[in-house]
């Protein structure tokens, strides 16, 4: 579509004439229909709105190269952030192609040519801490909410946004079970379990909320009493880890301990404990990518029993 005028759907006007805001709005609605998480939709909106504020919706290689130089060299964004911008643009162009607004999504070819990093043959890996280090991290949390957050992360492997979205009503204390929100389109299983170490502090935290007459739906709260934010979860994690010496804010990925490292910890130590791979995948809520996966049904009680058998005990102070 480079240099060619086309009509935008039923609006009867060319893309150049039509405000990009309407096309962006329609794209975001399409993302919601496809059940993308609210965080993903918001990220797409921010990235694409920034791009379209500088360039035409008729996306072409010249503008893409200029944009890459702008965010990578002038703005100084990290490689992962640059990748996120172009992933958003690629999804947007897929939508434009689907709607017949452009003939081809050129982003994949552009990413292959300009965003591959040949100088780093070994990709960075997230840091894996030991069971003893995880115990020290959890015990280092002085306030009850932070300790409970760390325990839920370590014992369930849920994502940061999944933890933030938790409501008090999602916790089933008698069954030591949590039902996650249906917000993350990649998650296949929304039921997660936790053991007695986690139960002790989660029950104490819920009782503390009750005694202080906290009736807000959100399970974990920020300073202002609203639902805890992504930044707050990140900050309390990295600050405690840094004090213990296994988070370097200026270091490489394997020298940092962020909220996602809890998921890495959970997965690795469940496997090392001997938990079968398919059960770990089910507990993580991984999407079923192979046709045979849809025929592998794991019963609820069987999943709970396997989880309790293999979840590592940390020896948390009770």
C-alpha positions in Angstrom: 0.0 0.0 0.0 3.0 2.3 0.0 2.0 5.4 -1.8 -1.4 4.2 -2.8 -4.7 5.7 -1.6 -7.4 3.2 -0.4 -10.8 3.6 1.1 -11.4 2.8 4.8 -14.3 0.4 5.2 -17.7 1.9 5.0 -16.6 5.4 5.9 -16.1 6.2 2.2 -12.9 8.2 2.7 -9.2 7.5 2.2 -6.9 6.5 5.0 -5.0 9.8 4.6 -8.2 11.7 5.0 -9.7 9.7 7.9 -8.5 10.4 11.4 -6.2 7.7 12.6 -8.0 7.8 16.0 -11.0 6.0 14.6 -8.9 3.2 13.0 -7.0 2.8 16.3 -10.3 2.6 18.2 -11.6 0.0 15.9 -8.3 -2.0 16.2 -8.5 -1.9 20.1 -12.1 -3.1 19.9 -10.9 -6.0 17.7 -8.2 -6.8 20.4 -10.9 -7.0 23.0 -13.1 -9.3 20.8 -10.0 -11.5 20.5 -9.9 -11.6 24.3 -6.5 -9.9 24.7 -5.7 -8.9 28.3 -6.5 -5.3 29.3 -2.8 -4.7 29.9 -1.9 -5.9 26.4 -4.6 -3.7 24.8 -3.3 -0.7 26.8 0.3 -1.4 25.7 -0.8 -1.7 22.0 -2.7 1.6 22.3 0.3 3.5 23.8 2.8 2.1 21.3 0.7 2.6 18.1 -0.6 6.0 19.2 2.9 7.2 19.6 3.9 5.8 16.2 0.9 7.3 14.4 1.5 10.7 16.0 4.8 10.8 14.0 4.1 8.9 10.8 1.3 8.1 8.3 -0.9 5.0 8.7 0.5 3.9 5.4 3.3 2.2 7.1 6.4 1.8 4.9 10.1 0.8 5.4 11.4 4.3 5.4 9.2 5.4 8.3 10.0 2.1 10.2 13.7 2.7 9.9 13.4 6.2 11.1 11.2 5.1 14.0 13.7 2.4 15.0 16.5 4.9 15.1 14.3 7.3 17.1 13.3 4.9 19.9 16.6 2.9 20.0 19.2 5.6 19.6 17.6 8.9 20.4 15.3 7.7 23.1 17.7 5.0 24.3 15.1 2.4 24.8 16.3 -1.1 25.8 16.2 -3.9 23.1 13.2 -5.5 24.9 11.2 -2.3 24.7 12.0 -1.8 21.1 10.8 -5.3 20.4 7.6 -4.6 22.2 6.9 -1.5 20.0 7.4 -3.5 16.8 5.3 -6.4 18.1 2.5 -3.9 18.7 2.9 -2.5 15.2 2.9 -6.0 13.7 -0.4 -6.9 15.4 -1.8 -3.5 14.2 -0.7 -4.2 10.7 -2.2 -7.7 10.8 -5.5 -6.0 11.6 -5.1 -3.5 8.8 -4.4 -6.4 6.4 -7.4 -8.3 7.7 -9.6 -5.3 7.1 -8.2 -4.8 3.6 -6.7 -1.4 4.5 -3.2 -2.6 3.5 -2.1 -5.3 1.2 0.6 -6.8 3.4 2.0 -6.7 6.9 5.7 -5.8 6.3 6.7 -5.7 10.0 7.8 -9.4 10.3 10.3 -9.0 7.5 11.5 -5.7 8.9 12.0 -7.2 12.4 13.9 -10.2 10.9 16.3 -7.8 9.0 16.8 -5.0 11.6 16.0 -6.4 15.1 18.1 -9.6 15.2 21.0 -9.3 17.5 23.9 -11.4 16.1 26.5 -10.1 18.5 24.9 -11.9 21.4 24.7 -15.6 20.5 23.6 -16.7 24.0 20.4 -15.1 25.1 20.1 -13.8 28.6 18.3 -16.0 31.1 16.2 -15.0 34.1 17.8 -15.5 37.4 17.0 -18.7 39.3 17.4 -18.4 43.0 17.8 -21.4 45.4 15.1 -22.6 47.8 17.1 -21.1 50.7 17.3 -17.7 48.9 13.5 -17.8 48.4 13.0 -18.6 52.1 15.2 -15.6 53.0 13.3 -13.3 50.6 9.9 -14.2 52.0 11.2 -14.0 55.6 12.7 -10.6 54.9 9.2 -9.1 54.2 8.2 -7.4 57.5 4.6 -6.5 56.6 2.0 -9.2 56.2 0.7 -8.1 52.7 4.2 -8.3 51.1 5.0 -11.6 52.7 1.7 -13.0 51.4 2.3 -11.7 47.9 5.8 -13.3 47.8 4.3 -16.6 49.0 1.5 -16.6 46.4 4.0 -15.9 43.7 6.4 -18.6 44.8 3.8 -21.2 45.5 1.6 -20.7 42.4 3.8 -19.2 39.6 1.1 -16.8 38.6 1.9 -13.7 36.6 2.2 -10.2 38.1 -1.0 -9.0 36.4 -2.9 -12.1 37.5 -1.9 -11.4 41.1 -2.9 -7.7 40.8 -6.3 -8.7 39.4 -7.1 -11.0 42.3 -10.2 -10.2 44.4 -10.9 -11.4 47.9 -13.8 -13.5 46.4 -11.3 -15.4 44.2 -9.7 -17.1 47.2 -11.2 -20.4 48.5 -9.5 -20.8 51.8 -11.0 -24.1 52.7 -9.8 -25.7 49.5 -6.4 -23.8 49.5 -7.4 -22.8 46.0 -7.5 -19.6 43.9 -9.6 -19.0 40.7 -7.9 -16.5 38.5 -9.7 -13.9 36.3 -10.3 -14.8 32.7 -8.2 -11.8 31.5 -5.1 -13.5 30.2 -5.8 -14.9 26.7 -2.8 -17.3 26.9 -3.9 -19.0 30.1 -5.7 -22.4 29.7 -6.2 -23.3 33.4 -7.5 -20.7 35.8 -7.3 -22.8 39.0 -4.2 -22.7 41.1 -3.4 -24.3 44.5 -1.3 -23.3 47.4 0.2 -25.3 50.3 0.0 -24.9 54.1 3.0 -22.5 54.2 1.2 -20.1 52.0 -2.2 -20.8 53.6 -0.9 -19.8 57.0 -0.1 -16.2 55.9 -2.9 -15.8 53.4 -5.4 -16.7 56.0 -3.8 -14.3 58.5 -3.8 -11.6 55.9 -7.5 -12.1 55.1 -8.3 -12.1 58.8 -6.4 -8.9 59.2 -8.5 -7.3 56.4 -11.6 -8.4 58.2 -10.5 -7.1 61.5 -9.7 -3.7 59.9 -13.0 -3.7 58.1 -11.5 -3.6 54.6 -14.4 -4.4 52.3 -12.8 -3.5 49.0 -12.9 -6.2 46.3 -9.2 -6.1 45.5 -7.2 -8.7 47.5 -4.0 -6.6 47.6 -4.1 -2.8 48.1 -1.8 0.1 47.4 -1.0 3.0 49.7 -4.1 5.0 48.7 -6.4 2.0 49.3 -6.9 1.2 45.7 -5.8 -2.0 43.9 -2.1 -2.5 44.1 -0.2 -1.3 41.0 2.3 -3.1 38.7 5.0 -0.6 39.8 4.4 -1.3 43.5 4.6 -5.1 43.0 7.8 -4.6 41.0 9.4 -2.2 43.5 8.7 -4.3 46.6 10.1 -7.4 44.8 13.3 -5.8 43.6 13.9 -3.8 46.8 13.8 -6.9 49.0 15.9 -8.9 46.6 18.5 -6.1 46.3 18.9 -6.0 50.1 19.6 -9.7 50.0 22.2 -9.3 47.2 20.5 -11.1 44.3 19.1 -8.1 42.4 21.4 -5.7 40.6 19.3 -2.9 39.0 22.0 -2.1 36.5 23.1 -5.6 35.8 22.2 -8.1 33.1 18.9 -10.0 33.1 20.4 -13.0 35.0 21.6 -10.6 37.7 18.1 -9.2 38.4 15.2 -10.6 40.4 11.8 -9.3 39.2 8.3 -10.5 39.7 8.5 -12.8 36.7 11.4 -14.6 38.4 8.9 -16.1 40.8 7.3 -17.9 37.9 10.7 -19.1 36.7 11.4 -20.3 40.3 8.1 -22.1 40.5 8.4 -23.9 37.2 12.1 -24.9 37.7 11.8 -26.2 41.2 8.5 -28.1 40.5 10.3 -29.9 37.7 13.4 -30.5 39.8 11.2 -31.9 42.5 10.0 -34.5 40.0 6.6 -33.1 39.0 5.7 -34.5 35.5 6.0 -31.9 32.8 2.3 -32.0 31.7 1.2 -31.2 35.3 3.6 -28.3 35.5 2.2 -26.9 32.2 -1.3 -27.3 33.6 -0.5 -25.6 36.8 1.2 -22.7 34.9 -1.9 -22.5 32.7 0.2 -22.8 29.5 -1.8 -22.7 26.3 -2.2 -26.0 24.5 -0.2 -25.7 21.4 -0.4 -29.2 20.0 -3.5 -31.0 18.8 -2.8 -33.9 21.1 -2.9 -31.6 24.2 -6.7 -31.2 23.9 -7.1 -34.9 24.5 -5.0 -34.9 27.7 -7.5 -34.2 30.5 -6.1 -33.8 34.0 -8.7 -34.2 36.7 -9.0 -31.4 39.3 -8.3 -33.6 42.3 -5.5 -35.3 40.5 -3.9 -31.9 39.8 -4.2 -30.8 43.4 -2.7 -34.1 44.7 0.2 -33.8 42.3 0.8 -30.2 43.2 0.9 -30.9 46.9 3.2 -33.8 46.4 5.9 -31.8 44.5 5.7 -28.2 45.7 8.9 -27.5 47.5 8.7 -26.7 51.2 10.7 -23.6 52.2 10.6 -23.8 55.9 8.9 -20.4 56.3 8.6 -19.0 59.8 5.1 -19.8 61.1 
